[in-house]
């Protein structure tokens, strides 16, 4: 692997160039400054006809030459050179690289709103990782209780979270790395955090007063005023020309207080009215381009003409079937003249680990569709459903792989390989950039596929992970499965044994101890979920295991708290720990 993401064109020659300067210990930004300041190794040449991220990197016997049109292209070239110097320990193979991205906007979205709120330094570490992968967009997804909204100060007065000063600091940090920090504030569905509070409950769509709604009532003037206040508190601190206003999974649309109105006008029209109202406000007041999740409109292609001019639809889907359906949606957006992104997922939510065979398929499909049908961007999502219990270490390989597809999708998928070289190269990159050269990613890939041993395939989650969040008395999950139909202990015995064996191999590898603890915790959590599945199969026959499982819960909970507090604000951990306490009490009640 000469370079990752692999360049669009590269020609290698015999021989090496020995770098004279000492750069290996410089971070990327300092390396760029050192190169730009001029030195005996690198010559920078202006090439004004190149595109803004395009560059040519020539490594010859007499030295290194970078050709580029602007600072952004120079940064991408320097990023490549920085990686090559560290990987080749200063002895650079002679080569010519002509490179530029295949997809204009290459983004990663991190959910910081449903439990895990990373500290500023944690976010900066992720930004550095994205910069090394040549990403140029980063979104922080917000619902509530994660930012000090000036309009509603009492809501976050009692705990730490991101401040306006933090956002401005992160924005500048991203700009220095040619990454656009895009605000992402949901403003229709997924408003549960706000609407469960007495002061805001009346803004929601609900059947009874004691129901906790998740969708705003778009017909109330107060709802629009509330959302405008959120944006007034948030948007001035971001320099980006974009804002993601969410609008996904507005499950209250067409129901409750607005049912008759939606019947008269059509659900799609009511949705478009809200989208256009928000778009007009944001474009007029802040001059920003609106992004929105497209799941509420792709079943209504007749309404595409109502999408605001220049608004960007975000086509998302994280499962195999959803990935396959995306082709029709992309064609429809293109033919209707709608700007759009294609959005795969890390798939760590609902599984703790990612389900890597699904994830790699999903990312590859989205990348290839984006290129084939003219999407403006490829945005990898990293969600926090269920309190965001999964650790970020599991998102590294999906993020690296998405970086590859955003920069260079390579030859189109054939009938056999699943582009295994891209997956292996992504793992090698993570091993070098995250694990200090230790070979960990392939073992983590294996652990991530533990769910293939479970008796049922579940939409966007696994059985073992899901049952951490369901009461022991609850065996059915939606329409997807009932644990009582899952046969006997055989399947879950295999899950437990498999995860233990993979973890034993990981224990033999020497790498960052805290990250190893995060992986180890994940193995414990999967084992706990697997064993809880067995308890649900035959609760009365599991009495002799109660004390052992209670001890495992205690171990999981204590380690979780310590690991959480190192990288994240304290608030939010209670969401998962409450589930652990509930499972503990339910187990003890069996005795």
PADRENRO-527758 format. One record per residue: residue in one letter; x, y, z of N, C-alpha, C, O in turn. Coordinates in steps of 0.05 Angstrom, whole numbers, plus 5000, padded with zeros to 4 digits. Each point is the difference from the previous one (the first is absolute). Example, Ala and Ser with C-alpha at 12.3 -4.5 7.8 and 13.67 -1.06 7.14 Angstrom:
a526448865156498250245000501850245000502150005013s497250214973501650245001498550225014501050225004
***
This chain:
x501749765000498350245000501850255000501350065020x498750084957501650244998498950225017501550155013x495949884987498750235013497149935005498849854985x500150265036497149965006498850275008501250145017x496549944971498549864979501849984975501650174994x497949614991501749964976499550224980497750084996x504450024992499750234981498749914974499849764993x499350444992498749944974502049894980499349824984x503150295016502149914981502750005015500750195014x500749594983502749995012501849824983499249784992x503150325002502049844985502549995017501150205009x499949564996502349965017502549934983499749884979x502650205031502549954986502049875019499649995024x502649914964502149885017501550225015500350224990x500549715034501650185016498550145022497549985002x504050165016498750145022501350285003502350044991x496350135022501150265008500150015030498049955013x504350114998500350015029499450295009501450194993x496549845023499350265010502150105019501049855017x499850404979502250125017499050125026501349975020x496350154979499050135024498749805019499649774993x499950325031498849835021497150085003499450195013x498849654975497250075000498249795014497750065005x503449705000498349785008498450055026497949895004x503150295013498650055025498350254999498850075021x501050054956498250244997497249914995499549814985x498650335027497249954992499550114973501750144989x496049815000499450074972500250304995501250094981x497650065037499950294996502850125002500850174983x500849745036502750115003501749914976501850144991x497749614999501549914977499450184976501850074985x495750005011499250174978501450275002501050114980x499150005044501450265004503049974994501150184988x500149605020502849964995500649984971502050114990x496349754995500449974971499650274986501550084982x496450065026499350254987502150225005500450174983x500949815040502150205007502549974983501650184998x498649594988502249954982502249835014500750065023x500249744964502149835011501549864977499250034976x502849825030501749874980498749764987501049904980x496850005031498849764989497850054980499749854981x498750365024497550034984500050274986500650215011x498749784963499550244984497150024994498849814991x500050425014497150044994499850184976501150214998x497349694982499750134975497050084996498349835005x501250414986497350084995499049894973501350014980x496249875021498849894976497150104999498249865007x501450394984497450145003497749874986497750065006x502849764975497849874985498949765014498049884991x503350035030499049775015497450075016499650245006x498849565000497750045018501050045028502349965007x495850145011500950105026501249785018501850065016x497349694981501249785017501949824984501049815010x499550264965501749844983502950065006500850235008x500949574989502950045003501649804984498949794993x503650285002501949804989502349995019501250205007x499549565001502349955018502049834986499549774992x502950345004502149864986502449955019501050195012x499749564992502349935016502249904982499749784989x502350385007502249934982502649975016500150065023x502049854963502649965014501150265012501449995020x497950244968501050255009498250145021500850205012x496849704992498350125020497049974994499349864981x499150285034497149984998498850264989500950225008x497249754974498750244988497049975004498849794994x499950425016497150025002499050214981501050235001x497149704982498850184982497050035008498649805002x500550445002497250045008499250294994501650184996x495749865004499050264992499550185025500150254997x499549645026499250165023500749865026501049775000x498450365022500749895026498749735006501149835013x496450144978498649765005501349764986500349795012x500450254963501449794986502749945012500849775001x500650445008502549965013499749835025501649825006x496350235010499549855024499649714994501049825015x497450124964499649724993502649864991500549775007x501150384978502649884992501849965024501349795002x498850405015501749985024499049775018501649865013x495850104988498949785015501049734990500849825015x499350154958501149764988502949975007500949785008x500650434988502949995005500649935030501849855006x496750275012500349965028499649705007501649885015x496350004973499549725005502349834989500949805013x500050264963502149844987502650025015501449805003x499350435007502550035015499949835026502049865006x495850145008499849855024499949704994501349845014x497250084966499849724993502649884990500849785007x500650384977502549904987502550095016502349964991x497250165032502250075018502150184986502449975004x496650214979501750204987501349914975501250164986x498649585007501149904975497749974980498649794999x501050414985497650014982500549864974502050064986x496249775007500249874973499550214979498250175002x503449824977499750194978497349954986499449784993x499150445003497349964988499050274991501050215006x496849784978498550234991497149955007498949804991x499950385024497249975008498450244990500750225006x497349724978498150214990497449945013498849784996x500250405020497849935018498050235004500750234999x496849695005497850185007497749845009499849764993x498350355023497849845010497949944978499650164982x499149615021497949934982497350115008498350054983x501350005043497550115010500750275014501950015016x496650194978500750285009499950035030501950115012x496049795001499750035029500249735013498549824993x503450155025500549745013499950045030501850115013x495949804998499450075028499749775019499549774993x500750315032499549815023498250155020500550235006x497449645003498150125019500149845026499649765000x500850385022500149885027497650095016499650245004x498949575006497850065018501150065028501249835013x498350424997500950085026497750065019500350145020x497349764973497650105012498449805015498150075015x502549674983498249805012501549835021499449775003x502450365010501549865022502850105000500750175016x501049734967502850055000500650284988499750044976x501250145041500950274992503050015003501050045022x500549934956502950015002501050285008498950204992x503349805023501350255007501450124975500349864980x500550395022501250144978502549864990500449974976x501349945042502549874992499449734986501549934982x496449935027499249754986499250064972500749864981x497750355015499150084973502450084983500149934976x501850215035502450084985501549754990501050004978x499249805039501349754992498649884975501449904982x496050115019498549894977500450184975500349894978x499850365026500550194977502849944987500250004976x501849955041502649934989499949744984501349984979x497249835030499749754986498650054973500949884980x497150285020498650074975501850144980500049954976x501650245034501950154983502049814987500650044976x500449765038501849814989498849844978501449894982x495950095018498549854980498950184978498549914982x502350345018499250204980497050065000498950074979x499749895044497350105002500050304999501950135007x495849984983499850305000497450095013499350244997x499349585017497550085014499749845025500549765001x498650385020499549875026497550125012499850245002x498349595005497550105012499749905029500649775006x498550415011499349935028497049995002498750214998x500249555006497149975001498950075028501049895020x497050294981498950095025496949975000498750064980x500349855042497150015006499550195023498450184998x503049775024499750175024501949915022501149784998x499250385022501749935024502949944993501349855014x499750274965502849964993501450264994502450004995x496250235005501150264993498650215018497749985006x503950225002499050225016498450204983501150204991x496449735004498350184984499350255015498949995022x501950244967499650255014497050065005499350135019x499149774963497150055002498749855023497950075010x503449714998498849835021502249925020500649765003x500550435011502449945017499449815023501849855008x495850155003499549835024500049714993500349835018x499350104956499949724993502649855003500149765005x502250394994502649875003501650135022502549985001x496150165017501450155021501549825020501950085012x497149674991501049835022502149794990500849835016x500050194960502049804990501750124978499350204987x503049685009501950104979499249884973499249774998x501150394982499849924972501450204983501350195011x498449794963501450194982498950285003497650045003x504250164996499350285002500450144973501349884982x497650365014500650144975503050044996500949984977x500650065044502950034998501349744990501850014984x497149775025501049744991499649964970501749914985x495950175006499349974971501950174984501049914979x499450345029501850174985502949894999501450024980x499449865042502749885001500149764981502049974986x496049865014499949774982499850094971501249884982x497350335013499750104973502750094989500649944977x500950205039502650094991501949774997501649994981x498249815036501749764998499449854974501949914987x495650085006499349874974500950164977501149894981x498650375019500850174978503049974994500850004977x500849985044502849974997500749744985502249984989x496049835012500449744987498249974975499749784989x499250455001498350014976497649815003499349864981x499550145043497649855005497850205007500550185016x497249784973497750185004498449885024498849794997x501150365025498449915023497250094997499450245002x498849574992497250064993498249965024500049785012x498550424996498049965022497849824991499250004977x499949835041497949804994498150005023500549875021x497350274976498050035022497349904989498850114982x500249675030497449904992497850195008500250145020x497749864963498050215005497149914991498550174991x501049585011497349904994499549745016498750005021x502449784969500049755015502449995018501650195000x498649605016502349975019500250235020502250085007x495550035001500150225019499249915028499150175016x501149584989499249885025501350145024498750055020x503950014979501550125022498750265009499850055024x499350114957498650255007497149955008499150125020x499549724965497149985003499249845025497750015008x504249865005499349865025500050205023499149935022x502050314974500150205021497450165001498850064980x500250005044497450135003499850264984497850064990x504350095008499950264986499649974970499250194987x501449585002499949964971498049794991499649964976x499349895043498349774993497850084981499349844982x499550395022497750084985500650054970498250024984x504449995010500850054972500049744983500450014976x499249775037500249744986497349904990497950115005x502349674979497749864990499649755018501749835002x495950155010499549785019497049955001498450174993x500949605017497249925002498950075028497850095003x503849855018499250065027502250175014502350004991x496950155029501850185014502449875013502150115003x497549635005502249865013501949864980501949875009x497650164966501749894979502450184995499750254999x502749634999502350164994500450014969500749794988x498950445000500250014970502850024991501850065016x498749894958502650034988500050194977502150074989x495550005001499750174976498750265007497950015015x503250214975498850275004497450024985499649884979x498650285031497650074986500650244981500550225010x499649734964500950214982497950224996500650214988x497049755022497950204996500050215022498650204998x502949755024500150195022502150224994502349934995x497050325006502050214997502249985021502350074995x497049835029502049975021502149804993502350025009x497049784975502049794992502150134982502449955003x496750224979501950134982501750195015502450024995x496450135024501650195017502149855016502350095003x496949685008501949835016502449924983502350025008x497249874968502149914983501850244991502449984999x496450244996501650244992501850085023502250094995x496849885030501750075023502449815002502250095007x497449664987502249815000502150084979502450005006x496750074971501950084979501450265006502350044993x496350155019501250255007502249965021502050155001x497649655017502049945020502449864988502250035010x497449824969502149824989501550104976502450005000x496150094980501250054973502250214999501949984985x497850245031502150214998502849915007501950144994x498449635019502649905008501449824980502349925004x496350024974501149844979500550174975498350164992x504049814996500750154976498949864975500150124978x499049635024499149854976497750144986498450145013x501549824961497850104985497749804999498050054986x502249735028497949805001498949965028501450075019x496249834982498949925026498149764994498350014982x502049785033498349764998497750045020500450005024x497150034966497750055017498549745007497950015013x503249764979498949745008497449944986500049964975x497850025039497349954991499549704995497949934988x503949895020499649724995498049885021499750115021x499249674971498349835018498150175016499849965024x498850214963497950165013497449835001498150044985x502049775034497949805000497250115008498049864996x501950375016497550125006498550134977497750065001x503749974977498950124976497549844990500249764996x497650385001497549864991498449895022498049864995x502750195030498649875023499350225020500850234998x497649685021499450175024498750274992498150004984x503050225026498750264996499950094971498350164993x503449734990500150104972499049784980500450034976x498349775034499149784983498150114977500449934977x497650225031498150104980501450194980499449994976x502350185034501450184982501749854980500050084976x501349715033501749844981498349854980500849964977x496849955031498349874981499150194978499749924977x499850325031499150204980502250084981499550034976x502950015034502150114984502049794990501450054980x498849735034502049794994502350035019501050225005x500049555005502250005019502550124988501550155013x498949794961502450114987499950304998502150135002x495649984992499750294998500550135027501350215001x497649685020500450115027502950005007501150195012x500349594982502849985005501550224984501750145011x497649894963501350204984499550285009501750184998x495949875013499450275011502050065023501050235001x499449585016501850045023502950044991501450175009x499449664972502750024988500450274988502150135005x496149964979500350264986499950235020501450204996x497049785024499850215020502750035015501050235003x500249555005502650015013502150094981501850165007x498149744968502050084980500050304995502150124999x495549994998499850294994501250165023501450194996x498049725029501050155023503049995001501350205005x499949564991502949975003501550134978502150125004x496949864971501450124978499950315002501950144993x495849965015499750295002501550125023501250224998x498849655025501250115024503049945002501650175008x499249594984502849915004501549954974502549975000x496150034977501349964975501249734996502049964985x496949845028501149734999498249824983497650044997x503749754992498649804984499049785018501649895016x496050034981498749805017500449724989499849954976x500949875043500049714994497749875016499250105021x499749684969497849875015500149704993500649934977x498749905042499849714995497649954982497850125003x502549704978498149974978498049785005498349944982x501849925041498249775003497150075000498349834994x501050425013497250085001498950074972497650054998x504149964981498950084974500549794978498750024979x503149795025500749844977497849814991500149884978x497850095038497749854991497950184987497849914992x502950355005498250194987501450154978500450255003x500549614976501650144980498550234986501250184989x496149825013498450214988500550275015499350214990x501849775034500550245016502850124997500650205012x501149674972502750094998500250284989502050155006x496049944978500250274989499650215022500550244995x498749675029499650195022502550035018500150165018x502049684976502550035015501150284995500250084976x500550075044501150274996502450004982501649825000x498650394984502350034982502649995017500250145020x501649704971502749985012500049835026502249945010x495649995001500049835024501149724992499749914977x501649965042501449754994498549775015499950005025x499149814960498749765012502149805008501949954985x497849935038501949805010498749724999498449945017x502449914963498949734996501549805018502449964996x496249935023501349825019498749725000497649974993x503949835015499149735003502449835007502150024989x497549815031502349875013499949694998501949875008x496050024981499749714997500549924971500150164982x500149575014500549904973497750084982500450094977x497149875032497750064983499850304994499550084978x501050085043499950294996502150094980499650174983x502849715019502150064981499249954972500650154982x498049625014499249934973497850194989500050064976x498350045042497950184991501050284993498650154987x503849915022501050274996500350074971499950244992x500649574991500450054971497650164989500450204987x497249705018497650144990499850285011499350194985x501349845040499850275012502050194988499350234993x503249685003502150174989499250094971500450234993x498649594992499150064973497850215001499950194984x498249785034497850185003500950285007499150204989x502749825031501150275007501450134977499650234994x502149614992501450114977498150104979500450224990x497749625003498150074979498350245007499150154983x500449895043498350225009501750255005498950215007x503849774990501750235005500450075029500650235006x499049575012500450055029502949945007501049794994x500350405020502649955010499849795022498150005016x503949824986499849795021502749885007501950014984x498249885039502249835010499049715002497649955000x504349865002499349735007501449945027502350065004x496249815014500949995028499949715011497849905006x504549974996500249745013500450045030499850225010x500749565005500350015029502349845010500849804987x500350285035501949835015498749745010501449805005x496050214999498449775009500949905028499749775006x501450415010500749925027497650025019499949865020x498250324974497650025016498449754998499549904977x499749995045498449764999501649744999498849785001x503950244997501649764999502450015018501249795006x499550455002502450065017502649994984502050135007x498149714971502549954986500050094971502150014988x495650045001499650014971499549714991501149815012x497450164967499649734988501550024973498950094980x503749845021501950094979499349904972500650144981x498349625016499349924973497850184988500150074977x497950005040497950184991501250284995499450134980x502349965039501150274998501750044975499750214987x502049605007501750034977498450004974500650144981x497349695019498250004976498650274997499850114978x499249995045498550255000501850234990499150164984x503349875027501850214993500849994970500050204986x500749555005500749974972497750084982500450154981x497249755025497750064983499550304998499650114979x500550025044499550295001502150164984499450184985x503149745019502250144985499749974970500250194985x499249575006499749954971497650144989500050114977x497749895038497650144991500550304998499050134982x502449985038500650285000501450094975499450214988x502649635003501550064976498349964975500050174982x498649615017498549934976497850194994499450064976x499250045045497650164995500350295009498150155002x504449945003500550285004499450125026499350245002x500949615020499650115027502350205006502249964992x497150255023502050195007501749915024502350105004x496749715012501549935023499549715009498049884992x503850035024499849735013500450055030502250085009x495749895007500050065028499749755017497849884999x504250055016499949765017498850095027500950185013x496949684995498750075025500949815023500549774996x499650355028500849855024498150075022500350195014x497649644989497750065017500449915029501749835006x496650285012500249945028497549895012499450055024x499049794961497649895011500549845026502149885003x496050135015500149845024502050115021501049855017x499750414982501950115018502850004991501850085015x498649844960502750004988502049855016502150105008x497449644998501849855017502649914986502049955013x497950044960502449904986502350205001499550245000x502949665000502450175001500950064972499749854981x501550395017500850104973502149844986500350024976x501149815039502149844987498849814979501449924981x496150025021498649824981499350154974499249874980x500950395020499450154976502350064982499750104978x502749825031502450084985500349874973500550144980x499149605018500249874974497850084981500650064977x496849955032498050114981500750284991499550074976x501550105042500750274992502350004979499950164981x502149675024502249994980499049904973500850114980x497549685021499049894974498350214986500250024975x498250135039498450214987501850224989499450124979x502849935035501950204989501149914973500450164982x500249585016500949894974497950044978500750104979x496849835027498050014979499350294994499350074977x500950115042499550284994502250124982499450174983x503049745021502250114984500349864973500450124979x499349625022500549844975498549735003500949835015x496950144970498449765002501349764986499249775004x502850284980501449784986498249884978497950124992x503049654998498449864980497349925012499949945024x498050064960497449925010500049715010501549844990x496750115029499949735012499549794978498250034984x503449765017499549774982498349805015498850065021x501049704969498349805012501149835022498849815009x503750265000501349825018501350135025499449925022x502250294974502050075020499050165024501350005021x496550154976499150195021502350205006500150115022x501749934959502250195003501549955026500350195016x500549574988501349935025502650165004500850045023x500550054955502450155004499450275013501750095016x496150034978499250255014499649955029500950165017x497849624990499549945029502649955014500450115022x501349734966502649945013501850255003501350035020x498650144959501650245002498950195021501650145013x495849874990498850175021500949905027500650155018x499549584986500949895025502950065005500750075023x500949914957502950065003500450305008501650065017x496850114970500250295007499350045029501450155014x496449734995499250045028502149885019500650125021x500449654972502149885017502450195003501150035022x499650114957502350185001499350265013501650115016x496150014978499350265010498850005028500450195015x498249594992498649995026501449825020500150065024x500949714967501049805018503049985000501249805009x500250404981502950015001501449784985502249925008x496649974971501249794985499249725008500649814986x497950165036499149745009497849894982498350164991x501749595004498049874982497549935016499749785010x498550414992497649975016497550004984498149865006x501850304972497550044986498849754988497549985000x504149844990498949754989498649835022497949884995x503350125029498849865022497450135008498049865007x501950404993497650155007497849954979497649985006x503250004969498249944978498649735006497649974996x504049845012498949735006498150015023497849894999x502950265023498250025022497350144992497949925009x502450284973497650154992498049824986497650075000x503249714988498149834986498949775018499149804990x501150245037498949805018497149944995499149775005x499450434986497149974997499349794979497749904999x504250024983499449804980499549735013498949824987x501850155038499549755014497350005014499149795009x499650444992497450025013497949874983500449974975x497449945036498049864984498350174981498849904982x501250375022498450174983501750244992501750105014x497850004961501150264991498150225007497649984994x503350235018498350225010500750264986502450064995x495650094998500450264987501650195017499250065022x503150024968501850205012500949945028501050185014x498749574996501049945026500649705002499849864980x501050055043500449715005498349915023499150175017x500449584985498449905022501350045027498850085019x503849864982501450025025500150295010499750055024x500850144958500150285008497350105007499650155020x498449774965497350115004498949915028498650165013x502049604995498949905025501350125025499149965022x503050194974501050165023498150225008500050095023x498349994958498250235004497149925005498350175005x501149574992497249915003499749855027501849855007x496050205007499549855025500249704995499449904979x501449965042500249714997497349874995499849794987x498150345021497349904995499150044971498049894991x503450284995499350074972501649844981502450034997x496349784989501549834981499750084971501649924984x496450255010499550084973501250274995499850185016x501349864960501050264992498550084974500649904979x497650295024498450104977498949764984499049815012x501250214962499149784983502349824991499649834983x502750225028502449884989500749725011500949834985x498750135041500549745011498849975027499450195014x500349564994499249935027502149805010500449794987x500950275035502149825010499049725005501649815000x495850165005498949745006500149824975499849755003x500550364974500249854975502949944992500549924977x501450135041502849994992501449745006502449995001x496049805003501349745004501049965028498650075019x503849834984501149955027502550165005500650194985x501049745035502350155008502349984980501950165001x497949664981502249944981501150264987502450045000x495850124990500850244985501550205017502150104993x496849955031501250205017502549905014501750155008x498449584997502549895009502250054980502350065008x497049924967502050054979500950294999502450064997x495750125007500650295001502050065023502150124996x497249785027501750055024502849884996502050135005x498149624986502649874996501650144978502450045003x496350044976501450134977501250275009502450054995x496150115019500950265009502349975019502050154999x497849665019502249955019502649924986502150095007x497649744973502449914985501350234985502450025000x496050154987501150224985501450205020502150104995x496549945027501250195020502649885011501950165005x498349584998502549885009502350064981502250055008x497249954966502050074980500750305001502450074997x495750105008500550285002501750065025501750184999x497849675022501650045025503049964995501650115015x499149734966502849944995501450224985502450004998x496150194991501150224984500650245018498350075017x504050044980500850235016499250264986501150074979x496950075032499250264989498950175023499949915023x499250334971499150195020498149875020498049884993x502850145033498549855020497250095003498249835005x501350434993497250095003498349904977497749925005x503350084971498449904978499649705003497949894993x504149975017499649715005497849965020498449814998x501550365022497949975020497350064987498049875008x501850314974497550054986499149774983497649934999x504349944988499349754985499249785019498149854995x503450125027499449795020497250045012498549815004x500950455002497350055011497949924980497949895008x502650164967498049924979499649705000497749914998x504449945005499849715001498349915024498449824998x502150315025498449945024497050064994498349845008x501250394980497250084995498649814981497649935005x503849984975498849814981499449745015497849884997x504150035018499649755016497650035018498449825002x501450415012497750045017497449994985498149875009x501850274968497549994984499449724991497649925000x504449934991499649734991498949825023498149844996x503050195028499149845023497250085008498549835010x500850434988497350085006498049884981497749945007x503150024968498249864981499449725009497749914998x504249965013499649735011498250005024498349825004x501950395013498250025023497250034990498149895012x501550274967497350044990498849754988497649965000x504149874989499149754989498849815022498049874995x503350135028499049835022500850125026501949925013x496550284997500850155024500249835025501850045016x496449774987500149845025502349815000500849915022x500250024955502349824999502750155002502149884998x497750385005502450175001500750105028501850175003x496849735017500450115027502849965010501050175014x500349614978502749965010502150194987502350015008x496850144971501850194987499650295009501550184992x496549865025499350285007502450155013500650224991x500649665028502250135014502350064981501350215001x499349604981502250044981499350234981501850164994x495749864997499350214982499850275014500750214988x498449805036500050255016502950105003500450244998x501449585007502850085003501150114974501550194999x497749694978500850104974498850284995501450174989x496149875018498850264997501550215016500650224991x500149715034501550195017502750074987500950235001x500549574988502550044987499750184975501650184996x496449764988499450164977499550295007501050194987x497349855034499250275008502450175011500350234992x501349655025502250155011502150074980501050234999x499749594983501950064979498950204981501550184990x496049815004498750194982500250285010500750184985x498849865041500250275011502850124998500350234993x501749615013502750105000500950074971501250214995x498249614987500750044972498550244988501150164985x496449865022498350224990501250275008500350184983x500449855042500750265010502750104989500650245002x501049594988502650084989499650174974501450204997x496849724986499750144974497550174998499750154981x498449835038497450124996499250165025501049965022x497150234974498750135022498549795017499049804989x500750255036498949805018497149944994499249765000x499250444994497249964995499649834975501350034980x496849795022499349834977500549705006498649834989x503450125028500749725005497749865015499849754999x498650405015497849885016498049864982498549835010x501450254965498049874982500549704998498149845002x504450094993500649714998500249885027499149775004x502050375016500249885027497349945012499849825016x498250344977497349945010499049734990498749855014x501950094961499349744989501449785015498849795006x503850255000501549805015498849955027499849785010x499550445004498849975026497349864999499449835017x499050234962497549864997500349704995498649845011x503450094972500549714995500949865026499349785005x502350375010501049895026497749935018499849785012x498450414991497749965018498149784990499049855016x500750144958498249794989501249725005498649815005x504150174992501249745005499749925029499449775006x501150415012499749945028497249935008499549845018x498650274968497249945005499249724992498049895008x503749984975499449724992500549815022498849785001x502950295018500849815021497749965021500449855019
***
